[in-house]
């Protein structure tokens, strides 16, 4: 009797291990801007770019309107070159932020850094809806 009860508990435990991870909730966010993965469009001073970030609470707590990011591009020799600066404007959804170009010419695929935060420039123009 005791052995059967242990087997039953073992089966229930194994089933729970298999079921619990598969019940996680998923969410998605459709950005209100056009993603330009080929990076052909450049944005100059005064234009807006959209940056992808990790979405952690640390970033939300660290960034303030007006913070300046230095933007880098990886050259053909795999070295980071400074190509401009952007000023943080506002958060757009949970994973993106809007920034104004204050110096340089930026493309999608550039990397923006400020203190210990790094973001990827993912878009250079809003969607027209």
C-alpha positions in Angstrom: 0.0 0.0 0.0 2.8 2.4 1.0 4.7 1.6 -2.2 1.7 2.3 -4.4 1.1 5.7 -2.7 4.8 6.6 -3.3 4.4 5.7 -7.0 1.2 7.8 -7.2 3.0 10.8 -5.7 6.0 10.3 -8.1 3.7 10.3 -11.1 1.8 13.4 -9.9 5.2 15.2 -9.3 6.5 14.3 -12.8 3.2 15.5 -14.4 3.4 18.8 -12.5 7.0 19.4 -13.6 6.0 18.9 -17.2 2.8 21.0 -17.1 3.9 24.1 -15.0 6.6 25.5 -17.4 4.2 25.2 -20.4 1.6 27.5 -18.8 3.6 30.7 -18.9 1.8 33.8 -20.3 3.1 35.3 -23.5 2.6 38.9 -24.5 3.5 40.9 -27.6 3.7 44.5 -28.5 3.2 45.9 -32.0 5.4 49.0 -32.3 3.8 52.1 -33.9 6.9 52.6 -36.1 8.3 50.8 -39.1 11.3 48.6 -38.6 14.0 49.0 -41.2 16.4 46.0 -40.8 18.6 46.8 -43.8 19.8 50.1 -42.2 19.8 52.1 -45.5 17.8 55.0 -44.2 19.9 57.6 -42.2 18.5 60.0 -39.7 20.3 63.3 -39.1 20.1 66.0 -36.4 16.5 66.8 -35.4 15.1 63.4 -36.5 13.7 60.7 -34.3 15.0 57.1 -33.9 13.5 54.3 -31.9 15.7 52.2 -29.7 15.1 48.6 -28.4 16.0 47.9 -24.8 15.6 44.9 -22.4 12.5 46.2 -20.7 13.8 45.7 -17.2 12.7 47.9 -14.4 16.4 49.1 -14.0 16.2 50.9 -17.3 12.9 52.5 -16.5 14.2 53.7 -13.2 17.6 54.9 -14.6 16.6 56.9 -17.6 15.2 60.4 -17.4 14.0 62.7 -20.2 16.9 64.5 -21.7 19.6 61.8 -21.0 22.1 61.6 -23.9 23.3 58.4 -25.5 26.4 58.0 -27.5 25.7 56.0 -30.7 28.2 53.6 -32.2 28.4 51.6 -35.4 30.5 48.5 -36.0 32.8 49.1 -38.9 34.0 46.4 -41.4 37.0 45.7 -39.1 34.6 44.9 -36.2 35.5 48.0 -34.2 33.0 50.3 -32.6 33.1 53.8 -34.1 31.2 56.8 -32.6 28.7 58.0 -35.2 26.5 60.4 -33.2 24.4 61.2 -30.1 20.7 61.0 -29.3 18.6 62.5 -26.5 16.1 60.3 -24.8 12.5 61.6 -25.3 10.1 59.0 -24.0 9.3 55.3 -23.6 7.2 53.7 -26.4 5.6 50.6 -25.0 7.5 48.2 -22.8 10.6 47.5 -25.0 11.2 50.7 -27.0 12.2 54.3 -26.4 12.1 57.3 -28.7 15.2 59.5 -29.0 16.0 62.7 -30.9 19.2 62.8 -33.0 21.3 65.7 -31.7 24.5 64.9 -33.6 25.7 62.6 -36.5 23.9 60.4 -39.0 22.3 57.2 -37.6 21.1 54.0 -39.1 19.0 51.1 -37.9 21.5 48.6 -36.4 23.6 51.2 -34.6 24.1 50.8 -30.8 23.3 53.6 -28.4 25.0 53.6 -25.0 24.5 55.6 -21.9 26.2 54.7 -18.6 25.5 50.9 -18.2 22.6 50.9 -20.7 22.9 49.7 -24.3 20.1 49.9 -26.8 19.8 48.9 -30.5 18.6 51.5 -33.0 15.8 49.5 -34.7 13.7 52.0 -36.6 14.1 55.4 -38.1 10.6 56.4 -39.0 7.0 56.1 -37.6 4.4 54.0 -39.3 1.9 56.0 -41.4 -1.6 54.7 -40.3 
